[in-house]
């Protein structure tokens, strides 16, 4: 499992949304959505990497 992908997406999304909207709740919601997307993407990449063996 690659944890850097979801964590990096979450932090980057939170900072980007907070700077543009100045809304903590909206930034937190976006960061959670980015974490979920990054987690799913990381799982997909892991399965593809495992299938290539």
mmCIF entry with sequence, helices, sheets and N, C-alpha, C, O atoms, coordinates in Angstrom:
data_MODEL
# 
_entry.id   MODEL 
# 
_entity.id                         1 
_entity.type                       polymer 
_entity.pdbx_number_of_molecules   1 
# 
_entity_poly.entity_id                      1 
_entity_poly.type                           'polypeptide(L)' 
_entity_poly.nstd_linkage                   no 
_entity_poly.nstd_monomer                   no 
_entity_poly.pdbx_seq_one_letter_code       
;(UNK)(UNK)(UNK)(UNK)(UNK)(UNK)(UNK)(UNK)(UNK)(UNK)(UNK)(UNK)(UNK)(UNK)(UNK)(UNK)
(UNK)(UNK)(UNK)(UNK)(UNK)(UNK)(UNK)(UNK)(UNK)(UNK)(UNK)(UNK)(UNK)(UNK)(UNK)(UNK)
(UNK)(UNK)(UNK)(UNK)(UNK)(UNK)(UNK)(UNK)(UNK)(UNK)(UNK)(UNK)(UNK)(UNK)(UNK)(UNK)
(UNK)(UNK)(UNK)(UNK)(UNK)
;
_entity_poly.pdbx_seq_one_letter_code_can   XXXXXXXXXXXXXXXXXXXXXXXXXXXXXXXXXXXXXXXXXXXXXXXXXXXXX 
_entity_poly.pdbx_strand_id                 A 
# 
loop_
_entity_poly_seq.entity_id 
_entity_poly_seq.num 
_entity_poly_seq.mon_id 
_entity_poly_seq.hetero 
1 1  UNK n 
1 2  UNK n 
1 3  UNK n 
1 4  UNK n 
1 5  UNK n 
1 6  UNK n 
1 7  UNK n 
1 8  UNK n 
1 9  UNK n 
1 10 UNK n 
1 11 UNK n 
1 12 UNK n 
1 13 UNK n 
1 14 UNK n 
1 15 UNK n 
1 16 UNK n 
1 17 UNK n 
1 18 UNK n 
1 19 UNK n 
1 20 UNK n 
1 21 UNK n 
1 22 UNK n 
1 23 UNK n 
1 24 UNK n 
1 25 UNK n 
1 26 UNK n 
1 27 UNK n 
1 28 UNK n 
1 29 UNK n 
1 30 UNK n 
1 31 UNK n 
1 32 UNK n 
1 33 UNK n 
1 34 UNK n 
1 35 UNK n 
1 36 UNK n 
1 37 UNK n 
1 38 UNK n 
1 39 UNK n 
1 40 UNK n 
1 41 UNK n 
1 42 UNK n 
1 43 UNK n 
1 44 UNK n 
1 45 UNK n 
1 46 UNK n 
1 47 UNK n 
1 48 UNK n 
1 49 UNK n 
1 50 UNK n 
1 51 UNK n 
1 52 UNK n 
1 53 UNK n 
# 
_struct_asym.id          A 
_struct_asym.entity_id   1 
# 
loop_
_struct_conf.conf_type_id 
_struct_conf.id 
_struct_conf.pdbx_PDB_helix_id 
_struct_conf.beg_label_comp_id 
_struct_conf.beg_label_asym_id 
_struct_conf.beg_label_seq_id 
_struct_conf.pdbx_beg_PDB_ins_code 
_struct_conf.end_label_comp_id 
_struct_conf.end_label_asym_id 
_struct_conf.end_label_seq_id 
_struct_conf.pdbx_end_PDB_ins_code 
_struct_conf.beg_auth_comp_id 
_struct_conf.beg_auth_asym_id 
_struct_conf.beg_auth_seq_id 
_struct_conf.end_auth_comp_id 
_struct_conf.end_auth_asym_id 
_struct_conf.end_auth_seq_id 
_struct_conf.pdbx_PDB_helix_class 
_struct_conf.details 
_struct_conf.pdbx_PDB_helix_length 
HELX_P HELX_P1 AA1 UNK A 3  ? UNK A 21 ? UNK A 3  UNK A 21 1 ? 19 
HELX_P HELX_P2 AA2 UNK A 24 ? UNK A 51 ? UNK A 24 UNK A 51 1 ? 28 
# 
_struct_conf_type.id          HELX_P 
_struct_conf_type.criteria    ? 
_struct_conf_type.reference   ? 
# 
loop_
_atom_site.group_PDB 
_atom_site.id 
_atom_site.type_symbol 
_atom_site.label_atom_id 
_atom_site.label_alt_id 
_atom_site.label_comp_id 
_atom_site.label_asym_id 
_atom_site.label_entity_id 
_atom_site.label_seq_id 
_atom_site.pdbx_PDB_ins_code 
_atom_site.Cartn_x 
_atom_site.Cartn_y 
_atom_site.Cartn_z 
_atom_site.occupancy 
_atom_site.B_iso_or_equiv 
_atom_site.pdbx_formal_charge 
_atom_site.auth_seq_id 
_atom_site.auth_comp_id 
_atom_site.auth_asym_id 
_atom_site.auth_atom_id 
_atom_site.pdbx_PDB_model_num 
ATOM 1   N N  . UNK A 1 1  ? 0.845   -1.183  0.000   1.00 0.00 ? 1  UNK A N  1 
ATOM 2   C CA . UNK A 1 1  ? 0.000   0.000   0.000   1.00 0.00 ? 1  UNK A CA 1 
ATOM 3   C C  . UNK A 1 1  ? 0.883   1.236   0.000   1.00 0.00 ? 1  UNK A C  1 
ATOM 4   O O  . UNK A 1 1  ? 1.788   1.368   0.824   1.00 0.00 ? 1  UNK A O  1 
ATOM 5   N N  . UNK A 1 2  ? 0.615   2.122   -0.916  1.00 0.00 ? 2  UNK A N  1 
ATOM 6   C CA . UNK A 1 2  ? 1.362   3.356   -1.023  1.00 0.00 ? 2  UNK A CA 1 
ATOM 7   C C  . UNK A 1 2  ? 0.609   4.466   -0.281  1.00 0.00 ? 2  UNK A C  1 
ATOM 8   O O  . UNK A 1 2  ? -0.351  5.027   -0.809  1.00 0.00 ? 2  UNK A O  1 
ATOM 9   N N  . UNK A 1 3  ? 1.043   4.779   0.935   1.00 0.00 ? 3  UNK A N  1 
ATOM 10  C CA . UNK A 1 3  ? 0.346   5.779   1.745   1.00 0.00 ? 3  UNK A CA 1 
ATOM 11  C C  . UNK A 1 3  ? 0.694   7.203   1.357   1.00 0.00 ? 3  UNK A C  1 
ATOM 12  O O  . UNK A 1 3  ? -0.025  8.132   1.726   1.00 0.00 ? 3  UNK A O  1 
ATOM 13  N N  . UNK A 1 4  ? 1.781   7.396   0.620   1.00 0.00 ? 4  UNK A N  1 
ATOM 14  C CA . UNK A 1 4  ? 2.170   8.753   0.246   1.00 0.00 ? 4  UNK A CA 1 
ATOM 15  C C  . UNK A 1 4  ? 1.183   9.380   -0.726  1.00 0.00 ? 4  UNK A C  1 
ATOM 16  O O  . UNK A 1 4  ? 0.965   10.592  -0.693  1.00 0.00 ? 4  UNK A O  1 
ATOM 17  N N  . UNK A 1 5  ? 0.586   8.571   -1.589  1.00 0.00 ? 5  UNK A N  1 
ATOM 18  C CA . UNK A 1 5  ? -0.362  9.096   -2.571  1.00 0.00 ? 5  UNK A CA 1 
ATOM 19  C C  . UNK A 1 5  ? -1.601  9.702   -1.911  1.00 0.00 ? 5  UNK A C  1 
ATOM 20  O O  . UNK A 1 5  ? -1.891  10.870  -2.168  1.00 0.00 ? 5  UNK A O  1 
ATOM 21  N N  . UNK A 1 6  ? -2.356  8.970   -1.066  1.00 0.00 ? 6  UNK A N  1 
ATOM 22  C CA . UNK A 1 6  ? -3.548  9.591   -0.464  1.00 0.00 ? 6  UNK A CA 1 
ATOM 23  C C  . UNK A 1 6  ? -3.218  10.733  0.497   1.00 0.00 ? 6  UNK A C  1 
ATOM 24  O O  . UNK A 1 6  ? -3.942  11.727  0.554   1.00 0.00 ? 6  UNK A O  1 
ATOM 25  N N  . UNK A 1 7  ? -2.128  10.593  1.247   1.00 0.00 ? 7  UNK A N  1 
ATOM 26  C CA . UNK A 1 7  ? -1.774  11.653  2.198   1.00 0.00 ? 7  UNK A CA 1 
ATOM 27  C C  . UNK A 1 7  ? -1.347  12.909  1.454   1.00 0.00 ? 7  UNK A C  1 
ATOM 28  O O  . UNK A 1 7  ? -1.739  14.014  1.827   1.00 0.00 ? 7  UNK A O  1 
ATOM 29  N N  . UNK A 1 8  ? -0.555  12.749  0.413   1.00 0.00 ? 8  UNK A N  1 
ATOM 30  C CA . UNK A 1 8  ? -0.119  13.908  -0.378  1.00 0.00 ? 8  UNK A CA 1 
ATOM 31  C C  . UNK A 1 8  ? -1.275  14.604  -1.068  1.00 0.00 ? 8  UNK A C  1 
ATOM 32  O O  . UNK A 1 8  ? -1.341  15.833  -1.092  1.00 0.00 ? 8  UNK A O  1 
ATOM 33  N N  . UNK A 1 9  ? -2.191  13.821  -1.632  1.00 0.00 ? 9  UNK A N  1 
ATOM 34  C CA . UNK A 1 9  ? -3.368  14.420  -2.262  1.00 0.00 ? 9  UNK A CA 1 
ATOM 35  C C  . UNK A 1 9  ? -4.223  15.168  -1.244  1.00 0.00 ? 9  UNK A C  1 
ATOM 36  O O  . UNK A 1 9  ? -4.739  16.247  -1.537  1.00 0.00 ? 9  UNK A O  1 
ATOM 37  N N  . UNK A 1 10 ? -4.372  14.603  -0.058  1.00 0.00 ? 10 UNK A N  1 
ATOM 38  C CA . UNK A 1 10 ? -5.187  15.235  0.982   1.00 0.00 ? 10 UNK A CA 1 
ATOM 39  C C  . UNK A 1 10 ? -4.593  16.567  1.421   1.00 0.00 ? 10 UNK A C  1 
ATOM 40  O O  . UNK A 1 10 ? -5.300  17.572  1.508   1.00 0.00 ? 10 UNK A O  1 
ATOM 41  N N  . UNK A 1 11 ? -3.306  16.571  1.695   1.00 0.00 ? 11 UNK A N  1 
ATOM 42  C CA . UNK A 1 11 ? -2.654  17.800  2.152   1.00 0.00 ? 11 UNK A CA 1 
ATOM 43  C C  . UNK A 1 11 ? -2.684  18.864  1.057   1.00 0.00 ? 11 UNK A C  1 
ATOM 44  O O  . UNK A 1 11 ? -2.995  20.026  1.318   1.00 0.00 ? 11 UNK A O  1 
ATOM 45  N N  . UNK A 1 12 ? -2.358  18.460  -0.162  1.00 0.00 ? 12 UNK A N  1 
ATOM 46  C CA . UNK A 1 12 ? -2.366  19.413  -1.270  1.00 0.00 ? 12 UNK A CA 1 
ATOM 47  C C  . UNK A 1 12 ? -3.748  19.987  -1.546  1.00 0.00 ? 12 UNK A C  1 
ATOM 48  O O  . UNK A 1 12 ? -3.888  21.183  -1.804  1.00 0.00 ? 12 UNK A O  1 
ATOM 49  N N  . UNK A 1 13 ? -4.763  19.141  -1.492  1.00 0.00 ? 13 UNK A N  1 
ATOM 50  C CA . UNK A 1 13 ? -6.128  19.605  -1.723  1.00 0.00 ? 13 UNK A CA 1 
ATOM 51  C C  . UNK A 1 13 ? -6.584  20.537  -0.612  1.00 0.00 ? 13 UNK A C  1 
ATOM 52  O O  . UNK A 1 13 ? -7.206  21.566  -0.874  1.00 0.00 ? 13 UNK A O  1 
ATOM 53  N N  . UNK A 1 14 ? -6.275  20.175  0.628   1.00 0.00 ? 14 UNK A N  1 
ATOM 54  C CA . UNK A 1 14 ? -6.672  21.018  1.755   1.00 0.00 ? 14 UNK A CA 1 
ATOM 55  C C  . UNK A 1 14 ? -6.053  22.406  1.631   1.00 0.00 ? 14 UNK A C  1 
ATOM 56  O O  . UNK A 1 14 ? -6.747  23.412  1.773   1.00 0.00 ? 14 UNK A O  1 
ATOM 57  N N  . UNK A 1 15 ? -4.763  22.461  1.371   1.00 0.00 ? 15 UNK A N  1 
ATOM 58  C CA . UNK A 1 15 ? -4.082  23.759  1.267   1.00 0.00 ? 15 UNK A CA 1 
ATOM 59  C C  . UNK A 1 15 ? -4.624  24.559  0.090   1.00 0.00 ? 15 UNK A C  1 
ATOM 60  O O  . UNK A 1 15 ? -4.898  25.753  0.216   1.00 0.00 ? 15 UNK A O  1 
ATOM 61  N N  . UNK A 1 16 ? -4.777  23.895  -1.062  1.00 0.00 ? 16 UNK A N  1 
ATOM 62  C CA . UNK A 1 16 ? -5.287  24.596  -2.240  1.00 0.00 ? 16 UNK A CA 1 
ATOM 63  C C  . UNK A 1 16 ? -6.693  25.136  -2.050  1.00 0.00 ? 16 UNK A C  1 
ATOM 64  O O  . UNK A 1 16 ? -6.982  26.273  -2.424  1.00 0.00 ? 16 UNK A O  1 
ATOM 65  N N  . UNK A 1 17 ? -7.572  24.320  -1.466  1.00 0.00 ? 17 UNK A N  1 
ATOM 66  C CA . UNK A 1 17 ? -8.946  24.788  -1.240  1.00 0.00 ? 17 UNK A CA 1 
ATOM 67  C C  . UNK A 1 17 ? -9.008  25.863  -0.164  1.00 0.00 ? 17 UNK A C  1 
ATOM 68  O O  . UNK A 1 17 ? -9.777  26.817  -0.279  1.00 0.00 ? 17 UNK A O  1 
ATOM 69  N N  . UNK A 1 18 ? -8.204  25.711  0.873   1.00 0.00 ? 18 UNK A N  1 
ATOM 70  C CA . UNK A 1 18 ? -8.254  26.708  1.943   1.00 0.00 ? 18 UNK A CA 1 
ATOM 71  C C  . UNK A 1 18 ? -7.755  28.061  1.457   1.00 0.00 ? 18 UNK A C  1 
ATOM 72  O O  . UNK A 1 18 ? -8.317  29.097  1.809   1.00 0.00 ? 18 UNK A O  1 
ATOM 73  N N  . UNK A 1 19 ? -6.704  28.052  0.651   1.00 0.00 ? 19 UNK A N  1 
ATOM 74  C CA . UNK A 1 19 ? -6.188  29.316  0.140   1.00 0.00 ? 19 UNK A CA 1 
ATOM 75  C C  . UNK A 1 19 ? -7.176  29.995  -0.803  1.00 0.00 ? 19 UNK A C  1 
ATOM 76  O O  . UNK A 1 19 ? -7.258  31.222  -0.844  1.00 0.00 ? 19 UNK A O  1 
ATOM 77  N N  . UNK A 1 20 ? -7.921  29.200  -1.557  1.00 0.00 ? 20 UNK A N  1 
ATOM 78  C CA . UNK A 1 20 ? -8.841  29.803  -2.520  1.00 0.00 ? 20 UNK A CA 1 
ATOM 79  C C  . UNK A 1 20 ? -10.202 30.155  -1.920  1.00 0.00 ? 20 UNK A C  1 
ATOM 80  O O  . UNK A 1 20 ? -10.824 31.131  -2.338  1.00 0.00 ? 20 UNK A O  1 
ATOM 81  N N  . UNK A 1 21 ? -10.672 29.372  -0.943  1.00 0.00 ? 21 UNK A N  1 
ATOM 82  C CA . UNK A 1 21 ? -12.016 29.624  -0.409  1.00 0.00 ? 21 UNK A CA 1 
ATOM 83  C C  . UNK A 1 21 ? -12.021 30.215  0.993   1.00 0.00 ? 21 UNK A C  1 
ATOM 84  O O  . UNK A 1 21 ? -13.014 30.823  1.391   1.00 0.00 ? 21 UNK A O  1 
ATOM 85  N N  . UNK A 1 22 ? -10.939 30.053  1.758   1.00 0.00 ? 22 UNK A N  1 
ATOM 86  C CA . UNK A 1 22 ? -10.861 30.488  3.157   1.00 0.00 ? 22 UNK A CA 1 
ATOM 87  C C  . UNK A 1 22 ? -11.953 29.833  4.012   1.00 0.00 ? 22 UNK A C  1 
ATOM 88  O O  . UNK A 1 22 ? -12.383 30.398  5.018   1.00 0.00 ? 22 UNK A O  1 
ATOM 89  N N  . UNK A 1 23 ? -12.390 28.653  3.607   1.00 0.00 ? 23 UNK A N  1 
ATOM 90  C CA . UNK A 1 23 ? -13.408 27.916  4.341   1.00 0.00 ? 23 UNK A CA 1 
ATOM 91  C C  . UNK A 1 23 ? -12.799 26.616  4.852   1.00 0.00 ? 23 UNK A C  1 
ATOM 92  O O  . UNK A 1 23 ? -12.429 25.744  4.065   1.00 0.00 ? 23 UNK A O  1 
ATOM 93  N N  . UNK A 1 24 ? -12.698 26.489  6.178   1.00 0.00 ? 24 UNK A N  1 
ATOM 94  C CA . UNK A 1 24 ? -12.079 25.310  6.763   1.00 0.00 ? 24 UNK A CA 1 
ATOM 95  C C  . UNK A 1 24 ? -12.906 24.062  6.491   1.00 0.00 ? 24 UNK A C  1 
ATOM 96  O O  . UNK A 1 24 ? -12.351 23.017  6.152   1.00 0.00 ? 24 UNK A O  1 
ATOM 97  N N  . UNK A 1 25 ? -14.225 24.153  6.635   1.00 0.00 ? 25 UNK A N  1 
ATOM 98  C CA . UNK A 1 25 ? -15.088 22.986  6.436   1.00 0.00 ? 25 UNK A CA 1 
ATOM 99  C C  . UNK A 1 25 ? -15.038 22.489  4.991   1.00 0.00 ? 25 UNK A C  1 
ATOM 100 O O  . UNK A 1 25 ? -14.957 21.284  4.750   1.00 0.00 ? 25 UNK A O  1 
ATOM 101 N N  . UNK A 1 26 ? -15.085 23.405  4.041   1.00 0.00 ? 26 UNK A N  1 
ATOM 102 C CA . UNK A 1 26 ? -15.012 23.018  2.630   1.00 0.00 ? 26 UNK A CA 1 
ATOM 103 C C  . UNK A 1 26 ? -13.653 22.396  2.315   1.00 0.00 ? 26 UNK A C  1 
ATOM 104 O O  . UNK A 1 26 ? -13.570 21.430  1.556   1.00 0.00 ? 26 UNK A O  1 
ATOM 105 N N  . UNK A 1 27 ? -12.598 22.944  2.892   1.00 0.00 ? 27 UNK A N  1 
ATOM 106 C CA . UNK A 1 27 ? -11.261 22.407  2.683   1.00 0.00 ? 27 UNK A CA 1 
ATOM 107 C C  . UNK A 1 27 ? -11.132 21.016  3.284   1.00 0.00 ? 27 UNK A C  1 
ATOM 108 O O  . UNK A 1 27 ? -10.525 20.130  2.683   1.00 0.00 ? 27 UNK A O  1 
ATOM 109 N N  . UNK A 1 28 ? -11.698 20.824  4.466   1.00 0.00 ? 28 UNK A N  1 
ATOM 110 C CA . UNK A 1 28 ? -11.640 19.525  5.119   1.00 0.00 ? 28 UNK A CA 1 
ATOM 111 C C  . UNK A 1 28 ? -12.433 18.481  4.328   1.00 0.00 ? 28 UNK A C  1 
ATOM 112 O O  . UNK A 1 28 ? -11.989 17.342  4.189   1.00 0.00 ? 28 UNK A O  1 
ATOM 113 N N  . UNK A 1 29 ? -13.591 18.859  3.817   1.00 0.00 ? 29 UNK A N  1 
ATOM 114 C CA . UNK A 1 29 ? -14.397 17.954  3.003   1.00 0.00 ? 29 UNK A CA 1 
ATOM 115 C C  . UNK A 1 29 ? -13.654 17.575  1.722   1.00 0.00 ? 29 UNK A C  1 
ATOM 116 O O  . UNK A 1 29 ? -13.649 16.411  1.323   1.00 0.00 ? 29 UNK A O  1 
ATOM 117 N N  . UNK A 1 30 ? -13.035 18.550  1.090   1.00 0.00 ? 30 UNK A N  1 
ATOM 118 C CA . UNK A 1 30 ? -12.260 18.272  -0.122  1.00 0.00 ? 30 UNK A CA 1 
ATOM 119 C C  . UNK A 1 30 ? -11.068 17.378  0.160   1.00 0.00 ? 30 UNK A C  1 
ATOM 120 O O  . UNK A 1 30 ? -10.742 16.499  -0.637  1.00 0.00 ? 30 UNK A O  1 
ATOM 121 N N  . UNK A 1 31 ? -10.414 17.601  1.296   1.00 0.00 ? 31 UNK A N  1 
ATOM 122 C CA . UNK A 1 31 ? -9.266  16.773  1.660   1.00 0.00 ? 31 UNK A CA 1 
ATOM 123 C C  . UNK A 1 31 ? -9.686  15.332  1.925   1.00 0.00 ? 31 UNK A C  1 
ATOM 124 O O  . UNK A 1 31 ? -8.976  14.401  1.543   1.00 0.00 ? 31 UNK A O  1 
ATOM 125 N N  . UNK A 1 32 ? -10.824 15.139  2.570   1.00 0.00 ? 32 UNK A N  1 
ATOM 126 C CA . UNK A 1 32 ? -11.326 13.781  2.811   1.00 0.00 ? 32 UNK A CA 1 
ATOM 127 C C  . UNK A 1 32 ? -11.684 13.084  1.499   1.00 0.00 ? 32 UNK A C  1 
ATOM 128 O O  . UNK A 1 32 ? -11.412 11.896  1.324   1.00 0.00 ? 32 UNK A O  1 
ATOM 129 N N  . UNK A 1 33 ? -12.291 13.827  0.586   1.00 0.00 ? 33 UNK A N  1 
ATOM 130 C CA . UNK A 1 33 ? -12.625 13.247  -0.718  1.00 0.00 ? 33 UNK A CA 1 
ATOM 131 C C  . UNK A 1 33 ? -11.349 12.905  -1.491  1.00 0.00 ? 33 UNK A C  1 
ATOM 132 O O  . UNK A 1 33 ? -11.278 11.869  -2.152  1.00 0.00 ? 33 UNK A O  1 
ATOM 133 N N  . UNK A 1 34 ? -10.347 13.775  -1.406  1.00 0.00 ? 34 UNK A N  1 
ATOM 134 C CA . UNK A 1 34 ? -9.076  13.502  -2.087  1.00 0.00 ? 34 UNK A CA 1 
ATOM 135 C C  . UNK A 1 34 ? -8.381  12.297  -1.460  1.00 0.00 ? 34 UNK A C  1 
ATOM 136 O O  . UNK A 1 34 ? -7.759  11.506  -2.170  1.00 0.00 ? 34 UNK A O  1 
ATOM 137 N N  . UNK A 1 35 ? -8.477  12.147  -0.142  1.00 0.00 ? 35 UNK A N  1 
ATOM 138 C CA . UNK A 1 35 ? -7.874  10.990  0.522   1.00 0.00 ? 35 UNK A CA 1 
ATOM 139 C C  . UNK A 1 35 ? -8.547  9.708   0.037   1.00 0.00 ? 35 UNK A C  1 
ATOM 140 O O  . UNK A 1 35 ? -7.874  8.716   -0.244  1.00 0.00 ? 35 UNK A O  1 
ATOM 141 N N  . UNK A 1 36 ? -9.879  9.732   -0.059  1.00 0.00 ? 36 UNK A N  1 
ATOM 142 C CA . UNK A 1 36 ? -10.606 8.542   -0.524  1.00 0.00 ? 36 UNK A CA 1 
ATOM 143 C C  . UNK A 1 36 ? -10.230 8.206   -1.965  1.00 0.00 ? 36 UNK A C  1 
ATOM 144 O O  . UNK A 1 36 ? -10.017 7.040   -2.298  1.00 0.00 ? 36 UNK A O  1 
ATOM 145 N N  . UNK A 1 37 ? -10.149 9.218   -2.813  1.00 0.00 ? 37 UNK A N  1 
ATOM 146 C CA . UNK A 1 37 ? -9.764  8.980   -4.205  1.00 0.00 ? 37 UNK A CA 1 
ATOM 147 C C  . UNK A 1 37 ? -8.336  8.452   -4.289  1.00 0.00 ? 37 UNK A C  1 
ATOM 148 O O  . UNK A 1 37 ? -8.057  7.537   -5.063  1.00 0.00 ? 37 UNK A O  1 
ATOM 149 N N  . UNK A 1 38 ? -7.441  9.016   -3.508  1.00 0.00 ? 38 UNK A N  1 
ATOM 150 C CA . UNK A 1 38 ? -6.066  8.550   -3.500  1.00 0.00 ? 38 UNK A CA 1 
ATOM 151 C C  . UNK A 1 38 ? -5.941  7.136   -2.973  1.00 0.00 ? 38 UNK A C  1 
ATOM 152 O O  . UNK A 1 38 ? -5.129  6.358   -3.473  1.00 0.00 ? 38 UNK A O  1 
ATOM 153 N N  . UNK A 1 39 ? -6.731  6.795   -1.972  1.00 0.00 ? 39 UNK A N  1 
ATOM 154 C CA . UNK A 1 39 ? -6.725  5.448   -1.404  1.00 0.00 ? 39 UNK A CA 1 
ATOM 155 C C  . UNK A 1 39 ? -7.183  4.431   -2.451  1.00 0.00 ? 39 UNK A C  1 
ATOM 156 O O  . UNK A 1 39 ? -6.559  3.384   -2.622  1.00 0.00 ? 39 UNK A O  1 
ATOM 157 N N  . UNK A 1 40 ? -8.269  4.744   -3.142  1.00 0.00 ? 40 UNK A N  1 
ATOM 158 C CA . UNK A 1 40 ? -8.792  3.852   -4.176  1.00 0.00 ? 40 UNK A CA 1 
ATOM 159 C C  . UNK A 1 40 ? -7.793  3.725   -5.323  1.00 0.00 ? 40 UNK A C  1 
ATOM 160 O O  . UNK A 1 40 ? -7.558  2.626   -5.824  1.00 0.00 ? 40 UNK A O  1 
ATOM 161 N N  . UNK A 1 41 ? -7.211  4.838   -5.735  1.00 0.00 ? 41 UNK A N  1 
ATOM 162 C CA . UNK A 1 41 ? -6.221  4.813   -6.803  1.00 0.00 ? 41 UNK A CA 1 
ATOM 163 C C  . UNK A 1 41 ? -4.997  3.991   -6.400  1.00 0.00 ? 41 UNK A C  1 
ATOM 164 O O  . UNK A 1 41 ? -4.440  3.254   -7.213  1.00 0.00 ? 41 UNK A O  1 
ATOM 165 N N  . UNK A 1 42 ? -4.592  4.123   -5.159  1.00 0.00 ? 42 UNK A N  1 
ATOM 166 C CA . UNK A 1 42 ? -3.455  3.357   -4.663  1.00 0.00 ? 42 UNK A CA 1 
ATOM 167 C C  . UNK A 1 42 ? -3.756  1.855   -4.678  1.00 0.00 ? 42 UNK A C  1 
ATOM 168 O O  . UNK A 1 42 ? -2.889  1.049   -5.018  1.00 0.00 ? 42 UNK A O  1 
ATOM 169 N N  . UNK A 1 43 ? -4.976  1.486   -4.312  1.00 0.00 ? 43 UNK A N  1 
ATOM 170 C CA . UNK A 1 43 ? -5.364  0.071   -4.363  1.00 0.00 ? 43 UNK A CA 1 
ATOM 171 C C  . UNK A 1 43 ? -5.391  -0.456  -5.793  1.00 0.00 ? 43 UNK A C  1 
ATOM 172 O O  . UNK A 1 43 ? -4.972  -1.585  -6.048  1.00 0.00 ? 43 UNK A O  1 
ATOM 173 N N  . UNK A 1 44 ? -5.881  0.351   -6.720  1.00 0.00 ? 44 UNK A N  1 
ATOM 174 C CA . UNK A 1 44 ? -5.928  -0.057  -8.123  1.00 0.00 ? 44 UNK A CA 1 
ATOM 175 C C  . UNK A 1 44 ? -4.512  -0.252  -8.655  1.00 0.00 ? 44 UNK A C  1 
ATOM 176 O O  . UNK A 1 44 ? -4.232  -1.234  -9.341  1.00 0.00 ? 44 UNK A O  1 
ATOM 177 N N  . UNK A 1 45 ? -3.622  0.684   -8.336  1.00 0.00 ? 45 UNK A N  1 
ATOM 178 C CA . UNK A 1 45 ? -2.240  0.561   -8.790  1.00 0.00 ? 45 UNK A CA 1 
ATOM 179 C C  . UNK A 1 45 ? -1.563  -0.653  -8.174  1.00 0.00 ? 45 UNK A C  1 
ATOM 180 O O  . UNK A 1 45 ? -0.749  -1.310  -8.822  1.00 0.00 ? 45 UNK A O  1 
ATOM 181 N N  . UNK A 1 46 ? -1.895  -0.950  -6.937  1.00 0.00 ? 46 UNK A N  1 
ATOM 182 C CA . UNK A 1 46 ? -1.316  -2.123  -6.263  1.00 0.00 ? 46 UNK A CA 1 
ATOM 183 C C  . UNK A 1 46 ? -1.772  -3.409  -6.937  1.00 0.00 ? 46 UNK A C  1 
ATOM 184 O O  . UNK A 1 46 ? -0.977  -4.329  -7.129  1.00 0.00 ? 46 UNK A O  1 
ATOM 185 N N  . UNK A 1 47 ? -3.086  -3.476  -7.305  1.00 0.00 ? 47 UNK A N  1 
ATOM 186 C CA . UNK A 1 47 ? -3.597  -4.665  -7.985  1.00 0.00 ? 47 UNK A CA 1 
ATOM 187 C C  . UNK A 1 47 ? -2.953  -4.837  -9.356  1.00 0.00 ? 47 UNK A C  1 
ATOM 188 O O  . UNK A 1 47 ? -2.614  -5.953  -9.748  1.00 0.00 ? 47 UNK A O  1 
ATOM 189 N N  . UNK A 1 48 ? -2.782  -3.744  -10.081 1.00 0.00 ? 48 UNK A N  1 
ATOM 190 C CA . UNK A 1 48 ? -2.166  -3.826  -11.408 1.00 0.00 ? 48 UNK A CA 1 
ATOM 191 C C  . UNK A 1 48 ? -0.710  -4.241  -11.288 1.00 0.00 ? 48 UNK A C  1 
ATOM 192 O O  . UNK A 1 48 ? -0.215  -4.999  -12.122 1.00 0.00 ? 48 UNK A O  1 
ATOM 193 N N  . UNK A 1 49 ? -0.025  -3.766  -10.280 1.00 0.00 ? 49 UNK A N  1 
ATOM 194 C CA . UNK A 1 49 ? 1.366   -4.125  -10.078 1.00 0.00 ? 49 UNK A CA 1 
ATOM 195 C C  . UNK A 1 49 ? 1.469   -5.608  -9.714  1.00 0.00 ? 49 UNK A C  1 
ATOM 196 O O  . UNK A 1 49 ? 2.389   -6.294  -10.160 1.00 0.00 ? 49 UNK A O  1 
ATOM 197 N N  . UNK A 1 50 ? 0.530   -6.099  -8.908  1.00 0.00 ? 50 UNK A N  1 
ATOM 198 C CA . UNK A 1 50 ? 0.518   -7.507  -8.521  1.00 0.00 ? 50 UNK A CA 1 
ATOM 199 C C  . UNK A 1 50 ? 0.143   -8.425  -9.682  1.00 0.00 ? 50 UNK A C  1 
ATOM 200 O O  . UNK A 1 50 ? 0.612   -9.560  -9.760  1.00 0.00 ? 50 UNK A O  1 
ATOM 201 N N  . UNK A 1 51 ? -0.709  -7.923  -10.587 1.00 0.00 ? 51 UNK A N  1 
ATOM 202 C CA . UNK A 1 51 ? -1.131  -8.752  -11.720 1.00 0.00 ? 51 UNK A CA 1 
ATOM 203 C C  . UNK A 1 51 ? -0.029  -8.880  -12.749 1.00 0.00 ? 51 UNK A C  1 
ATOM 204 O O  . UNK A 1 51 ? -0.031  -9.825  -13.538 1.00 0.00 ? 51 UNK A O  1 
ATOM 205 N N  . UNK A 1 52 ? 0.902   -7.958  -12.759 1.00 0.00 ? 52 UNK A N  1 
ATOM 206 C CA . UNK A 1 52 ? 1.992   -7.986  -13.737 1.00 0.00 ? 52 UNK A CA 1 
ATOM 207 C C  . UNK A 1 52 ? 3.091   -8.958  -13.381 1.00 0.00 ? 52 UNK A C  1 
ATOM 208 O O  . UNK A 1 52 ? 3.997   -9.173  -14.187 1.00 0.00 ? 52 UNK A O  1 
ATOM 209 N N  . UNK A 1 53 ? 3.047   -9.559  -12.191 1.00 0.00 ? 53 UNK A N  1 
ATOM 210 C CA . UNK A 1 53 ? 4.115   -10.468 -11.767 1.00 0.00 ? 53 UNK A CA 1 
ATOM 211 C C  . UNK A 1 53 ? 4.096   -11.755 -12.534 1.00 0.00 ? 53 UNK A C  1 
ATOM 212 O O  . UNK A 1 53 ? 4.931   -12.627 -12.296 1.00 0.00 ? 53 UNK A O  1 
# 
